[in-house]
Amino acid sequence: MAMGSILNIEAVIGDPSDLELSASEVEDVLAVAYLAMRADKRLSEEEIDSFERAVVSLFGAAATPDMATQLMNRFSDQLAKLGLEPMLAQVARRLTRVDARHQAYKLAYGMSLSDLDTNDDEFLFEDELRRALGITEDSAEALIDEVIEAIEADEDDEDA
C-alpha cells in the first residue's frame, strides 16, 4: 500500500477489466468518487492518494502521471460551477449501465472510508448517491458488503 494510504482502493475496485468500462464511464465513475471525497467539504491526503491510485487502477496503461491531478482540477471546476447535487445528477444520468453504476457506488463508498473519518455529510451523500444512481437499499447493502469484504480480504493478506 502506498505511503499515506489507509485503504487499498485497488481491492475495492477489483479487476477493472471484468467490467469493461469505457473511458467515459471510467471518468464518470471517478467523478462520483471525487464527489464522495468532497461531500464533507474537505480533501485529506489519504483521499487524494486513494483517488490517484484509483485513476491508475481504472485507466491502466492509459493513465498518465498527471491524469489524476487533471481530473481533480476538472471535477473541482465542475463542482464549483454546478454544485454537488446537480453535478451528481448530471454524472448519474450518463452512467446508464448497471455495472458502471455499481462500480461508481462501490468506489465512492471506498473513498468515504479512505481517511477513516466518516461523518454525517458523507452518510447523507451516500444516500443521495444511491438514489441518483437508482440503486435500491438492498443492492446498496450488498455493494457495501462487497467493499467491506474486499478491504477485509486485503487486510488478511497483509497479516499473513
C-alpha atoms as a printed R data frame, in Angstrom:
    type eleno elety resid chain resno       x       y       z
1   ATOM     1    CA   MET     A     1   0.000   0.000   0.000
2   ATOM     2    CA   ALA     A     2   1.306   3.461  -0.849
3   ATOM     3    CA   MET     A     3   2.650   5.764   1.826
4   ATOM     4    CA   GLY     A     4  -0.103   7.841   3.403
5   ATOM     5    CA   SER     A     5  -2.798   5.388   2.335
6   ATOM     6    CA   ILE     A     6  -5.061   3.776   4.838
7   ATOM     7    CA   LEU     A     7  -7.249   1.829   2.452
8   ATOM     8    CA   ASN     A     8  -6.268  -0.305  -0.508
9   ATOM     9    CA   ILE     A     9  -8.613   1.241  -3.052
10  ATOM    10    CA   GLU     A    10  -7.455  -1.285  -5.647
11  ATOM    11    CA   ALA     A    11  -9.062  -4.048  -3.569
12  ATOM    12    CA   VAL     A    12 -12.330  -2.093  -3.646
13  ATOM    13    CA   ILE     A    13 -12.137  -1.662  -7.437
14  ATOM    14    CA   GLY     A    14 -11.218  -5.276  -8.106
15  ATOM    15    CA   ASP     A    15 -10.223  -6.210 -11.650
16  ATOM    16    CA   PRO     A    16 -11.462  -3.333 -13.818
17  ATOM    17    CA   SER     A    17 -11.156  -5.438 -16.973
18  ATOM    18    CA   ASP     A    18 -14.057  -7.561 -15.673
19  ATOM    19    CA   LEU     A    19 -16.377  -4.559 -16.065
20  ATOM    20    CA   GLU     A    20 -15.215  -3.438 -19.496
21  ATOM    21    CA   LEU     A    21 -15.880   0.214 -18.686
22  ATOM    22    CA   SER     A    22 -15.450   2.717 -21.493
23  ATOM    23    CA   ALA     A    23 -13.079   5.653 -20.958
24  ATOM    24    CA   SER     A    24 -16.065   7.982 -20.469
25  ATOM    25    CA   GLU     A    25 -17.610   5.586 -17.924
26  ATOM    26    CA   VAL     A    26 -14.293   5.467 -16.061
27  ATOM    27    CA   GLU     A    27 -14.222   9.275 -15.948
28  ATOM    28    CA   ASP     A    28 -17.795   9.372 -14.652
29  ATOM    29    CA   VAL     A    29 -17.039   6.707 -12.022
30  ATOM    30    CA   LEU     A    30 -14.062   8.819 -10.944
31  ATOM    31    CA   ALA     A    31 -16.235  11.956 -10.910
32  ATOM    32    CA   VAL     A    32 -18.552  10.192  -8.456
33  ATOM    33    CA   ALA     A    33 -15.524   9.195  -6.354
34  ATOM    34    CA   TYR     A    34 -14.367  12.816  -6.378
35  ATOM    35    CA   LEU     A    35 -17.795  13.997  -5.221
36  ATOM    36    CA   ALA     A    36 -17.674  11.439  -2.408
37  ATOM    37    CA   MET     A    37 -14.312  12.864  -1.371
38  ATOM    38    CA   ARG     A    38 -15.747  16.387  -1.368
39  ATOM    39    CA   ALA     A    39 -19.029  15.523   0.397
40  ATOM    40    CA   ASP     A    40 -17.586  16.727   3.704
41  ATOM    41    CA   LYS     A    41 -16.057  19.800   2.017
42  ATOM    42    CA   ARG     A    42 -12.528  18.631   2.836
43  ATOM    43    CA   LEU     A    43  -9.824  16.737   0.979
44  ATOM    44    CA   SER     A    44  -7.432  14.630   3.018
45  ATOM    45    CA   GLU     A    45  -4.070  13.350   1.845
46  ATOM    46    CA   GLU     A    46  -5.437   9.811   2.145
47  ATOM    47    CA   GLU     A    47  -8.374  10.623  -0.121
48  ATOM    48    CA   ILE     A    48  -6.128  12.256  -2.722
49  ATOM    49    CA   ASP     A    49  -3.772   9.279  -2.614
50  ATOM    50    CA   SER     A    50  -6.689   6.849  -2.992
51  ATOM    51    CA   PHE     A    51  -8.053   8.874  -5.906
52  ATOM    52    CA   GLU     A    52  -4.661   8.871  -7.652
53  ATOM    53    CA   ARG     A    53  -4.406   5.100  -7.233
54  ATOM    54    CA   ALA     A    54  -7.996   4.633  -8.454
55  ATOM    55    CA   VAL     A    55  -7.129   6.557 -11.632
56  ATOM    56    CA   VAL     A    56  -4.150   4.292 -12.278
57  ATOM    57    CA   SER     A    57  -6.154   1.164 -11.474
58  ATOM    58    CA   LEU     A    58  -9.124   2.077 -13.670
59  ATOM    59    CA   PHE     A    59  -7.225   3.546 -16.629
60  ATOM    60    CA   GLY     A    60  -4.372   1.032 -16.500
61  ATOM    61    CA   ALA     A    61  -1.704   1.571 -19.152
62  ATOM    62    CA   ALA     A    62  -3.611   4.597 -20.494
63  ATOM    63    CA   ALA     A    63  -3.032   6.501 -17.226
64  ATOM    64    CA   THR     A    64  -0.549   9.368 -17.433
65  ATOM    65    CA   PRO     A    65   1.464  10.712 -14.496
66  ATOM    66    CA   ASP     A    66  -0.626  13.875 -14.199
67  ATOM    67    CA   MET     A    67  -4.012  12.390 -15.120
68  ATOM    68    CA   ALA     A    68  -5.352  12.305 -11.542
69  ATOM    69    CA   THR     A    69  -4.466  15.959 -10.992
70  ATOM    70    CA   GLN     A    70  -6.039  16.961 -14.308
71  ATOM    71    CA   LEU     A    71  -9.237  15.058 -13.480
72  ATOM    72    CA   MET     A    72  -9.431  16.502  -9.968
73  ATOM    73    CA   ASN     A    73  -8.975  20.021 -11.363
74  ATOM    74    CA   ARG     A    74 -11.695  19.461 -13.962
75  ATOM    75    CA   PHE     A    75 -14.065  17.931 -11.411
76  ATOM    76    CA   SER     A    76 -13.331  20.779  -8.974
77  ATOM    77    CA   ASP     A    77 -14.210  23.349 -11.650
78  ATOM    78    CA   GLN     A    78 -17.451  21.496 -12.457
79  ATOM    79    CA   LEU     A    79 -18.324  21.260  -8.770
80  ATOM    80    CA   ALA     A    80 -17.720  24.989  -8.294
81  ATOM    81    CA   LYS     A    81 -19.951  25.817 -11.287
82  ATOM    82    CA   LEU     A    82 -22.770  23.334 -10.692
83  ATOM    83    CA   GLY     A    83 -22.792  22.407  -7.018
84  ATOM    84    CA   LEU     A    84 -22.678  18.880  -5.641
85  ATOM    85    CA   GLU     A    85 -26.262  17.721  -6.241
86  ATOM    86    CA   PRO     A    86 -26.560  18.986  -9.840
87  ATOM    87    CA   MET     A    87 -23.145  17.596 -10.747
88  ATOM    88    CA   LEU     A    88 -24.040  14.237  -9.227
89  ATOM    89    CA   ALA     A    89 -27.340  14.178 -11.133
90  ATOM    90    CA   GLN     A    90 -25.553  15.017 -14.393
91  ATOM    91    CA   VAL     A    91 -22.941  12.290 -13.929
92  ATOM    92    CA   ALA     A    92 -25.514   9.717 -12.776
93  ATOM    93    CA   ARG     A    93 -27.586  10.308 -15.931
94  ATOM    94    CA   ARG     A    94 -24.556   9.434 -18.066
95  ATOM    95    CA   LEU     A    95 -23.896   6.204 -16.158
96  ATOM    96    CA   THR     A    96 -26.529   4.085 -17.853
97  ATOM    97    CA   ARG     A    97 -25.076   0.589 -17.396
98  ATOM    98    CA   VAL     A    98 -25.766  -1.192 -14.099
99  ATOM    99    CA   ASP     A    99 -22.134  -2.375 -13.807
100 ATOM   100    CA   ALA     A   100 -20.849   1.193 -14.164
101 ATOM   101    CA   ARG     A   101 -23.358   2.477 -11.593
102 ATOM   102    CA   HIS     A   102 -22.406  -0.263  -9.145
103 ATOM   103    CA   GLN     A   103 -18.688   0.421  -9.645
104 ATOM   104    CA   ALA     A   104 -19.307   4.139  -9.031
105 ATOM   105    CA   TYR     A   105 -21.201   3.373  -5.835
106 ATOM   106    CA   LYS     A   106 -18.564   0.958  -4.523
107 ATOM   107    CA   LEU     A   107 -15.683   3.303  -5.320
108 ATOM   108    CA   ALA     A   108 -17.492   6.245  -3.713
109 ATOM   109    CA   TYR     A   109 -18.151   4.172  -0.605
110 ATOM   110    CA   GLY     A   110 -14.495   3.121  -0.512
111 ATOM   111    CA   MET     A   111 -13.386   6.730  -0.926
112 ATOM   112    CA   SER     A   112 -15.532   7.741   2.044
113 ATOM   113    CA   LEU     A   113 -13.649   5.180   4.132
114 ATOM   114    CA   SER     A   114 -10.187   6.066   2.842
115 ATOM   115    CA   ASP     A   115  -9.441   8.634   5.543
116 ATOM   116    CA   LEU     A   116 -11.193   6.696   8.350
117 ATOM   117    CA   ASP     A   117 -13.165   9.847   9.128
118 ATOM   118    CA   THR     A   118 -16.765   9.270   8.111
119 ATOM   119    CA   ASN     A   119 -19.287  11.887   9.119
120 ATOM   120    CA   ASP     A   120 -22.894  12.943   8.601
121 ATOM   121    CA   ASP     A   121 -22.137  14.745   5.322
122 ATOM   122    CA   GLU     A   122 -20.659  11.556   3.865
123 ATOM   123    CA   PHE     A   123 -23.629   9.471   5.059
124 ATOM   124    CA   LEU     A   124 -26.040  11.957   3.504
125 ATOM   125    CA   PHE     A   125 -24.058  11.891   0.255
126 ATOM   126    CA   GLU     A   126 -24.081   8.088   0.193
127 ATOM   127    CA   ASP     A   127 -27.868   8.108   0.465
128 ATOM   128    CA   GLU     A   128 -28.174  10.795  -2.221
129 ATOM   129    CA   LEU     A   129 -25.754   8.845  -4.435
130 ATOM   130    CA   ARG     A   130 -27.790   5.670  -4.044
131 ATOM   131    CA   ARG     A   131 -30.930   7.478  -5.161
132 ATOM   132    CA   ALA     A   132 -29.187   9.305  -8.041
133 ATOM   133    CA   LEU     A   133 -27.798   6.020  -9.366
134 ATOM   134    CA   GLY     A   134 -31.132   4.239  -8.962
135 ATOM   135    CA   ILE     A   135 -29.702   1.655  -6.575
136 ATOM   136    CA   THR     A   136 -32.124   0.042  -4.117
137 ATOM   137    CA   GLU     A   137 -31.301  -0.082  -0.431
138 ATOM   138    CA   ASP     A   138 -30.874  -3.862  -0.644
139 ATOM   139    CA   SER     A   139 -28.485  -3.553  -3.595
140 ATOM   140    CA   ALA     A   140 -26.584  -0.804  -1.805
141 ATOM   141    CA   GLU     A   141 -26.150  -3.037   1.239
142 ATOM   142    CA   ALA     A   142 -24.851  -5.849  -0.986
143 ATOM   143    CA   LEU     A   143 -22.379  -3.459  -2.662
144 ATOM   144    CA   ILE     A   144 -21.220  -2.164   0.723
145 ATOM   145    CA   ASP     A   145 -20.710  -5.777   1.819
146 ATOM   146    CA   GLU     A   146 -18.549  -6.327  -1.281
147 ATOM   147    CA   VAL     A   147 -16.433  -3.286  -0.367
148 ATOM   148    CA   ILE     A   148 -16.034  -4.423   3.245
149 ATOM   149    CA   GLU     A   149 -15.170  -7.979   2.154
150 ATOM   150    CA   ALA     A   150 -12.544  -6.668  -0.295
151 ATOM   151    CA   ILE     A   151 -10.986  -4.494   2.405
152 ATOM   152    CA   GLU     A   152 -11.016  -7.292   4.972
153 ATOM   153    CA   ALA     A   153  -9.550  -9.792   2.482
154 ATOM   154    CA   ASP     A   154  -6.768  -7.305   1.709
155 ATOM   155    CA   GLU     A   155  -6.074  -6.815   5.427
156 ATOM   156    CA   ASP     A   156  -5.999 -10.599   5.929
157 ATOM   157    CA   ASP     A   157  -3.467 -10.876   3.067
158 ATOM   158    CA   GLU     A   158  -1.290  -8.241   4.751
159 ATOM   159    CA   ASP     A   159  -1.440 -10.061   8.078
160 ATOM   160    CA   ALA     A   160  -0.419 -13.389   6.532
